[in-house]
Amino acid sequence: MWITALTFAVFGGFVFALTKSSAYAFGMWLGPYAGGYAREWQSCCAENSYGLAPYGIGGVLAGVAAQFVLGRSMRRSRLLLFGGGCVAWFGTALLSYAHALE
């Protein structure tokens, strides 16, 4: 849980520093859908969000799947893959915002 919170804090803090908007910072939880939501689902922003969604969802699924597939002895690998999944989810939010808030 701390990996998710830390990743959110870093990426959300970055968004807050750039936009000075706590709504946009908390919108990071929406992942790739953040930009579409921020622009009230305008056609281009929604299309961009939907295009980024497979990457964010795939990253999260890979990170969660690693928790079940890898054994207990591979704790560091599981944490690394889960952290990568969080970075993929919040990273696609940044890309989505980059399109929507340009």
Secondary structure, DSSP 8 states (H G I E B T S, - for coil): -HHHHHHHHHHHHHHHHHH--HHHHHGGGGGGGHHHHHTTT-HHHHHHHHHHHHHHHHHHHHHHHHHHHS-GGGHHHHHHHHHHHHHHHHHHHHHHHHHHT-
